[in-house]
Amino acid sequence: MRRKFKRKKRGPVVSKKVTVDGIKFASGLEAYMYRALKKAKIKSHYEKRTFELIPSFEFNNSSYERQSNGKGDMVDRGNKRILPIKYTPDFEGTNFIIECKGRANESFPIRWKLFKKHVAENYPNIRLFKPQKQNECDEVINLIKHG
């Protein structure tokens, strides 16, 4: 007898939204980091500001391609304004920025590198932290307090 089994859905990972103290966090890891910062009495702001990593520009050439989702026909999608690349970190304090990232999507690594370049060039005294698990959030708290 053959067994039938369900296949897991493939595609982007969707984080569970969590609300704490009236703040809607994009993931449980962000909520955990918020609680850890609050418990340690470390002042920070959640998604305080967005950094523009690459400004928008006019693309005045032809560019034959399908829609970004791979659907539709190949048509000229050039001759238009290209939107900027922006980045909004999760938490920002006076001398640190924290990005909680459990499972990154495929665009995150390049955006993170661009953000690190932006920080290095414009904010030399800022320390970056990228915890991916709860115990790493706890380690971030110790590094901020004692490091």
C-alpha positions as CSV (number, residue, x, y, z in Angstrom):
1,M,0.0,0.0,0.0
2,R,1.4,3.4,-1.0
3,R,1.3,6.2,1.5
4,K,0.2,9.7,0.6
5,F,2.0,12.5,2.1
6,K,1.7,16.3,2.0
7,R,4.5,18.3,0.7
8,K,5.5,21.4,2.6
9,K,4.9,24.6,0.9
10,R,7.9,26.2,-0.6
11,G,8.5,29.9,-0.9
12,P,9.3,32.8,1.3
13,V,9.4,32.3,5.0
14,V,6.6,34.3,6.7
15,S,7.4,35.4,10.2
16,K,4.7,35.5,12.8
17,K,3.7,39.1,13.7
18,V,3.9,39.8,17.5
19,T,2.5,42.8,19.4
20,V,4.2,43.9,22.7
21,D,3.4,47.1,24.5
22,G,1.4,48.2,21.5
23,I,4.3,47.9,19.1
24,K,3.8,45.5,16.2
25,F,7.0,43.5,15.6
26,A,7.7,41.6,12.4
27,S,8.9,38.5,14.2
28,G,9.1,36.8,17.5
29,L,12.8,37.3,17.6
30,E,12.3,41.1,17.3
31,A,9.8,41.0,20.2
32,Y,12.3,38.9,22.2
33,M,15.1,41.5,21.6
34,Y,12.7,44.4,22.5
35,R,11.9,42.7,25.9
36,A,15.6,42.0,26.5
37,L,16.6,45.6,25.8
38,K,13.7,46.8,28.1
39,K,14.7,44.5,30.9
40,A,18.3,45.6,30.7
41,K,17.2,49.3,30.7
42,I,19.0,49.9,27.4
43,K,17.3,52.8,25.5
44,S,16.6,52.1,21.9
45,H,14.0,52.8,19.2
46,Y,12.2,50.3,17.0
47,E,12.5,50.9,13.3
48,K,13.4,54.5,14.1
49,R,14.6,55.5,10.6
50,T,15.2,54.3,7.1
51,F,18.6,54.7,5.5
52,E,18.9,55.3,1.7
53,L,21.7,53.1,0.6
54,I,21.5,53.8,-3.2
55,P,19.6,56.8,-4.4
56,S,17.0,56.6,-7.1
57,F,18.1,57.2,-10.7
58,E,16.7,57.6,-14.2
59,F,17.4,54.6,-16.4
60,N,17.1,56.0,-20.0
61,N,18.1,52.8,-21.8
62,S,15.9,50.0,-23.1
63,S,15.6,46.9,-21.0
64,Y,13.7,43.9,-22.3
65,E,12.5,41.7,-19.5
66,R,9.5,40.1,-18.0
67,Q,7.9,41.4,-14.8
68,S,10.0,41.0,-11.7
69,N,7.9,38.0,-10.6
70,G,8.9,36.2,-13.9
71,K,5.4,36.5,-15.4
72,G,4.2,38.2,-18.5
73,D,5.9,38.8,-21.8
74,M,9.3,40.2,-22.4
75,V,8.7,43.9,-23.2
76,D,10.8,47.1,-22.9
77,R,10.7,47.9,-19.2
78,G,13.4,50.5,-19.4
79,N,13.2,54.3,-19.8
80,K,11.9,54.9,-16.3
81,R,12.9,56.0,-12.8
82,I,14.5,53.3,-10.7
83,L,13.5,53.4,-7.0
84,P,16.2,53.8,-4.3
85,I,17.5,50.9,-2.2
86,K,16.6,51.6,1.4
87,Y,17.2,49.8,4.7
88,T,15.3,50.1,8.0
89,P,17.1,48.4,10.9
90,D,15.1,46.9,13.8
91,F,16.6,48.7,16.8
92,E,18.7,51.9,17.1
93,G,20.4,53.2,20.2
94,T,22.9,56.0,20.8
95,N,25.9,53.9,19.6
96,F,24.5,50.7,18.3
97,I,22.1,49.3,15.7
98,I,20.5,45.8,15.9
99,E,19.1,43.8,13.1
100,C,17.3,40.6,14.2
101,K,17.4,38.2,11.4
102,G,16.1,34.6,11.9
103,R,15.8,33.5,8.3
104,A,17.0,35.9,5.7
105,N,15.3,36.2,2.3
106,E,17.5,36.2,-0.8
107,S,17.8,40.0,-1.1
108,F,19.0,40.5,2.5
109,P,22.7,39.6,2.2
110,I,23.4,42.3,-0.4
111,R,21.3,44.9,1.4
112,W,23.2,44.1,4.7
113,K,26.5,44.6,2.9
114,L,25.4,47.9,1.5
115,F,24.2,48.9,4.9
116,K,27.5,48.0,6.5
117,K,29.3,50.1,3.9
118,H,26.9,53.0,4.6
119,V,27.6,52.7,8.3
120,A,31.3,52.5,7.9
121,E,31.4,55.6,5.7
122,N,28.9,57.7,7.7
123,Y,28.8,56.4,11.3
124,P,32.3,55.2,12.4
125,N,31.3,54.9,16.1
126,I,28.2,52.8,15.6
127,R,28.4,49.1,16.4
128,L,26.2,46.6,14.5
129,F,24.7,43.5,15.9
130,K,22.8,40.8,13.9
131,P,21.4,38.2,16.3
132,Q,19.7,35.2,14.7
133,K,18.6,33.3,17.8
134,Q,17.4,34.2,21.3
135,N,20.7,33.3,23.0
136,E,22.4,35.7,20.6
137,C,20.0,38.5,21.6
138,D,21.1,37.8,25.2
139,E,24.7,38.0,24.1
140,V,24.0,41.4,22.3
141,I,22.7,42.7,25.6
142,N,25.9,41.7,27.4
143,L,28.1,43.3,24.7
144,I,26.2,46.6,24.8
145,K,26.3,46.7,28.6
146,H,29.9,45.6,29.1
147,G,31.7,45.8,25.8
